[in-house]
Amino acid sequence: MASGTTAPPPPASLPRIVAASLIGTTIEWYDFFLYGSAAALVFNKLFFPDSDPLVGTLLSFLTYAVGFAARPLGALVFGHYGDRLGRKKLLVLSLLMMGGATFAIGLLPTHATVGAAAPVLLTTLRLIQGFALGGEWGGAVLLVSEHGDARRRGFWASWPQTGAPAGQLLATGVLSLLTALLSDEAFGTWGWRIPFLLSGVLVMVGLWIRLSVDESPVFKEALERAESRRAAEPEKLPLVSVLRDHWRDVLVAMGARMAENISYYVITAFILVYATTSAGVSKQTALNAVLIGSAVHFAVIPAWGALSDRVGRRPVYLLGAAGVGLWMFPFFSLVDTGSFGYLVLAVTVGLVLHGAMYAPQAAYFAEMFATRMRYSGASIGAQFASVAAGAPAPLIATALLESYGTSTPISLYVIAAVVLTLIAVGVSRETRHRDLAEITRGGDAAADTAHAAEAQKARTV
C-alpha cells in the first residue's frame, strides 16, 4: 500500500501550481481585506453618515461580517462541484466572482448620492465576495496539497496560505500609499475607489496564471475509480459522505479555526479602530504597522509549514494557539503606548504566532478527508467556523470597547477562542503521515497507524 509517498509532479510543474494557487488567493484576500480596511477607515462616513462615529463603524463592520455569512454557502456549493468536477474549474469561477464584486464596489454610489440604497448595494456585493471566498480557500490549498510531495506537503501547502498576508500587504499598502498622497477629503471623496478598481487588473493576471495549470492527479485517479463503481453503486453526495464519515474531522477543523480566525481579525482589522480611537494613533501609522507585520507574516508562514513536516501539524498548531493567547494582554499594552515601534512589535509578534496556526492548516485539513469529499470537508470545516469566529470578531471587539472602554474584555474574548482551539486540536490525531490517495473514511485509526509505519519505513530505506 502506498503511504505518505504520493508521487509528486515533475519538478518544473509544482512551482507553477503553487504560483497559480498563490496568485489567486492573494487577489481574493486582497479584495476581502481591502473591504475590511475600508470598513474601518471610511465606509462609516460614506454609507452610514447619520450615525455616531463609533456606531457607524459598528454598522460598517456589520456589512463586513455579512461576507462571512455567505462563506458557508460558498463552501457547500463550491465544495460539492469541486469534488464532482474538479478543483481547477471552480477556482477560476471563484476568482471571477470575487474580482467582479470588488471592482463593482469601486463604482458604487454613496449614501450622499442614492441614500439608503447605497448600504444595500454594498451589502449585496459583500455577499458575493463572501460566497466566492468560501469556495476559493479549499480549492486553492487542495490543488497544491494533492500535487505536492507528501514528505514536504506542509511546506508546499503553506504557500497558498501566504496569500492572506500577501493580500493584506497589498491592500494595506495601497491604502497606506493613498492616505499618504491624498488629503483626507480627497481620499474620502474619490481616492478610496482606486484600490477596488485595481482589482480588475489583478484578476486578469490571476486568471491567466490559474488557467495554465492542470487538475490534480489524486483527484483524477479518484474520479476514475468513482466512475467505474458508479454503475454498481451510485455515488453519494459529497456533503452526505462528509457528514457520515468525517463529522469528527469537521468539528476538529471548526474548533481549530476559532483562535486562528478571531485573533487574525482582531490583530489586523480591529486594530485600525482601536489604535486610532483609543491609542490616539493616526490612520497612516496604524496602516504602516499592519503593513510591516503582514510582510513578516508572509515570510514566516512557509517556515512554520516546513516545521510541521518535521514535528507534526498538531505541535506547531498548538504552539501558535497558546502563543496568541499569552500575547493578547501584552499586545494591547504595547498598542496603548501610542509608539509606532511598539505598535509594530505588537502586530508583528501576534501575526508570527498566528502563522504557526495558519501555516499547517492547509495540509492538516486536507489530510483529514478522503479525495472525493476533500473539497467539501475542508471547506465546510473552515468556512462554517468563520461565521462564529472571523465574521463577528471586529464587531464584537468594537462593541466590547464601546461598552467597557478598555481592551481587557477583548483579550479575554480571544483567550476564550484559544481554549476552544487547544481542546479541538489536542484531542485530534496527527495527520502528517497520511497518504491523500489512501484516505477513505474519517477516524480510521488502523489506516493512520499503517500509513505512519510505511512512511517511517520509506524514510529509512
N, C-alpha and C positions, 0 to 999 in steps of 0.2 A: 504493500500500500504506500503510495506517495504521501509524504507528510512533511509539511513545513518547507517543501522544496519545489513549489510550483515553478515551472520553467519560466524564466524571465524572457522578455522580448529581446531582440537584437540590441546591443549597446547603444546604437545611434537613436533608436526609437524611444527609449524611456525618457530621456531629457525632453524630447518633443512632446510626449504625452504629459509630462509634468508641467511643461510650459503652457500647454493648452488648458490644463485644469487651473493653473495658477493665474493666467491672464483673465480667464473667465470669472474666477472667484474674486479676483482683485477688483474687476469692474463692477461686479454685482455688490460687493461690500462697499465700494466707493459710493455707489448710488444710495445704499442703505444708510451708511454713516453720514453722508452728506445731509440727508434729511434730519438725522438726529442732531447734528451740529447746528443746522439752520433752525431747528425747533427750539434749541436752547438760546439762540442769539437773536433771531429776527422774526420768526413766524408768529410769536405772541403779539407783536405790533402790527404785522401785515394782515393777519387773518382773524385776530381776536382783539382789536384795538379798544373795545369798550370795557374791557376787564381791567382790574387791578393788575399791575405788572407781574406779580408772582402768581396770581390766579390765571393770567394769560399764559404764563409759562406752563402751568399745570394743564390747561386746555391744549396747548401746543404739544406737550408730551403725551396727552391722551390720543391725539391723532397719530403720534409716533407709535404708541402701543397697539393701535389698530392694525398696523402692519404685521405685528406678531400674531394677532388673532387669525390672520389669513394663512399663516405659515403651516399649521397642521393640515389645512385643506390642500395646500400645495404639496405637502409631503404625501398625502394619501393619493392624490391624482398622479403626480409625477412618479411616485414610488410604484404604483400599480403598472403604469405604462412603461416605466423604466425597467421593471422586472419582466415585462412581456415583450417589449420591442427593442430594448437595448438602452444603454446609458447615453450614448452619443446624441441620438435624435432629441432626447428630452433636454439635454444640456444646451443644445442650440436654441430650442424653443424658450427655455428659461432666460437665456441671455437676451433674446429679442424682447421678451415681455418686460424684463426689468429695465433695460435701457430705454425702451419706448416710454414707459411710465415716468422715468426720471426726466427725460427730455421734455415731456409734456408739462411737468411741474414747473420747469423753467419758463413756460409760456402762459402760466395761469394768471388770470386777473386776480387782484387782491380784494379785500373787503371794501376798500375805498371805491372800487370800480363797480362791483356787482353785489355788494352786500353779503347777505347770509349764504349766497350760493358759493362764495369763494371757499369757505372751510369744507363745504360739502364736496366740491370738486377735488380739493386737496385730499380729503379722506378717501375718496374713491381711488385716486391714483396711488395712495399709500397702500390700499388693499391689494392692488395689482402687484406692487413691489413685494409685499409680504408673500403673496401666493407664489410668485416666481422664485423668491429666495428659499421658500420652503422646499422646492424641488431641486434647487441648484446644489446645495451642500452635499447631499447624499450621493448624487451622480458624480460630482467632481472628485470626491475622495475615493469613491469606488473605482473610478476609471484608472486611477493611479495604483490603488491597492491591488486590483486584480491583474494589472500588467506587471507589477514590480517583483523583484527578487524577494522571496519570503524572509530571508535572513536579514534584509535591510528594509523591511516593509514599514517599520515605524519611522525611519528617516525619510523615505521617499513619500510616504503618505502624509507626512507633516508639511510638505511643501504647499499643497493646496490650502492648508491651514494658514500659511503666511499671507494668503490673500486677504485675510481680515485685517492684520496690521498694515499691509500694503495699501488696502483700500482706505483705511483710516488715515494713513500717512498722506495719501494722495488727496483725500477730501479735506483734511485739516490743513494741508499745505496750500491748497488752492484758496481756501477761505482765509488763511493767515496772510497770504500774499495780497489778496484783495482788500482785507481790512487795513493792511499797512499802506497800500497805494491810494485807497479811496477814503474820502471823508465818511463819517457815519451816515450823513444824509444821502450821499451818492450810493453807498452800499445798500442802505435800506430801500432806496428808490428803484435801482436797476442792477446794481452790482451783484446782488445775491443770486440773480438769474444765471450768471455766466457759468458757474460750476455745474449747474443742472444741464445746461445746453451742451456743455463739453462732453457729456455722456454719450451723445450721438456719435461723435468721432471715435470714442473709446470702444463702443460696441462694434463698429465696423472692423476695427483692428482685432478684437477678440473673436469675432465671428470668422474672420479669415484664418486665424490660427486654429480654432476649435474644429473647423470643417476638415482640417488636414490630417486628423488622427483617425485611427481605426477603432472598432469596438473591441472590448477586452476579450482575450482568448478564453478565459474562465467562463464568461457569460456565453460565448458562442458554443462551447462544449456542453454547458448545462442546457442551453436551448435545444441542441440536437438530441440530447437524452430525453428531454421532456416531450419533444415531438414524436420520438419513437415510441414512447409509452402512452401517448395521448389516446390512441385508438382503443387500447385495453382498459385504461383508467383515466377518465377526464381529470385534467389538472385543476386543482382548487385555486381560488383567487389568492394572490399573494398576501392580502390583508388577513384572510381567514387562516392561512398557514402560519403567518407570523403570530397571531393571537393564540393559535392552538399549540404550536411547537416552541415558540420563543417568547412567551409572555413574561417570563422572569427576566430575560435579557432586555426586553423593552423597559421594564421597571428599573433595572440597573442603569441603563442608559439615561433615563429620565432623572434619576437621582444624581448620577454623575454630572449632569448638566447644571444642576441648581447653583452650586458655588461658582462654577466657571462662568455661567451666563450672567448671574446677578453681579458678581464682582466686576466683570468687564464693563458693564454699562454704568456702574457707579463710578469706576475709575476714569472712563473716557467720555461719557455723556453728561452725567450728573455733575461732574467736577466743574464743567463750564458754568453751571449755575451757581454752585457753592462758592467757587473761587471768586466769581465776580460780585456776588451779593454779600456773602458773609466774611470773606477774607479781604475784600477791597482790592482785588487784583483786576487789571484791565483785561478785556476780551483778548487782545493781542497776546498778552503774557500767558494767559491760560491756554490758548491755542498752541502757542510755541512749546509749552511744557508737554502737551499731549503729542505734539509732533515729534519731539525728541524721544519720548517714551515709546512711541509707536515704532520708531526706527530701531531701537534696541530690541523691542518685542519681535520684530521681523527677524532680526539676526539670531535670537536665542531659540526660536521655535525648532529649526532643524536640529540644533544641538540636543534639545530635550527629546526630540523624536529618536535620534541616534542612541541616546542613553536608554530609552525604553526598549531598544533592540537588545541591549546588553543585560539589563537588570530586570526587565519586565514592564508592562504597561501600568500595572497596579501600583508598584512602589513610587514611580515618578508621579503618577496622578495624585496619590495620597500626599506626597511631599508638597505638591503645588497647592492642594486644598488647605492643608494645615498651615502652610506659609501665608496664604492670603488671609486666613482667619486671624493669625497672630499680627499681621501687618495693619489691620484696619485702624486701630487706635493711633499708632504712630503716623499712619497715613494722613489722617485729618489734623493731627497736631502739627505736622510739617506744613500742611496747606494753610493752616491758621496763622502761621508766621508772616504770610504775605511775601516771603522771599522767593524770588524766581528760582534760585538754586535749590531750595528746599522743596519747592513745588515740583521741579523736575525729578528730584530724588524720590519723592512720594509716588509720582506716577510711574516712573521707570521701575522701581523695585516691585510695585504692585503688578505691573504688566509682565515682568520677568517671572514672578511666581505664578501668575495666571497662565503663562506659556507652558509651565510644567503640567498643567491640566489639558490645555488646548492641543499641544503637540501630539501626544499619544492617542488623543481621542479618535482621530480618523481611523487608524489601524485597529484600535481597541473595539470600536463599534462595528467595523467591517468584519472582524474576526468572530463576532457573536452570532452571525446569521448565515444561513445557507444561501447559495448563489441566487436561486430563483425567487428568493424573498428578501435578499440583502438590501436592495434599494429601499423597499418598503420598510423593513425593520429598522435600519439605521436612520432613515428619515423620520419615521414616526417617533422613535425614541428621542431623537434630538429636537424635533420641532414641536412636539406636544409639550415638552418640558419648557420650551421658550415662552409659551403662553403664561405659565406661572412664574417663570424666572425673569428673563430679559425684558419681556413686554412691560410689566408694571414696575420694573426696578427704578428707572428715573422718576416715575410718577410717585411711587411710594417714598423714595428718598426725599423728593421735593415736599411732599405732604408732611413727612416727619420733621423736616426742617422748619416748615411753616408752623407746625403745632408746638414744637418744643424749643425751637430756636437754638439747638445745639446738635452736634454731629453724633453724640453718644447713641441715640436710638438707631441711627443709620449704621453705625458699626455693629451693633447687636443684631440688626437685621441681616447683614452679610454673614456674621458668625453663625446665625441660625441656619442659613443655607449651607454653610461649610459643614456643619454637623450632619445634615442630611446626606451630603455627598460622601463624607467619610464612612457613614454607615453603608450606603449603597455600594461603593467601591470595595469596602472592607469585606463584605460578605460575598462578593463575586469571585470567580475563578480567574486565574491568569490565562491569557489568550495568545501570547506571542508565538507559541509553538504550533498553533493550528494552521492546517493547510486549507486555504479558502475553497479549493476544489473538492475537499472531502467532507466538509461540514454538512450534515444532513438534518439534524434535529437539535433544538436547544436543550441545554442541560445534559449533553451526552458525556458524562464523566469518563466512561471507558474509552471513548474515542479520544478525548483530551489526553488521557494518560498514554495511549498508544502513539498519538502524534508527538508528544513530548519525547518519548523514548526513541522513536525513529529519528527525530530531529537531532537528538544528542548523538545517536549512532552516526548520522551523516556528518556531523562536525568532527568526529574522531577518526573517521576513515581517511 
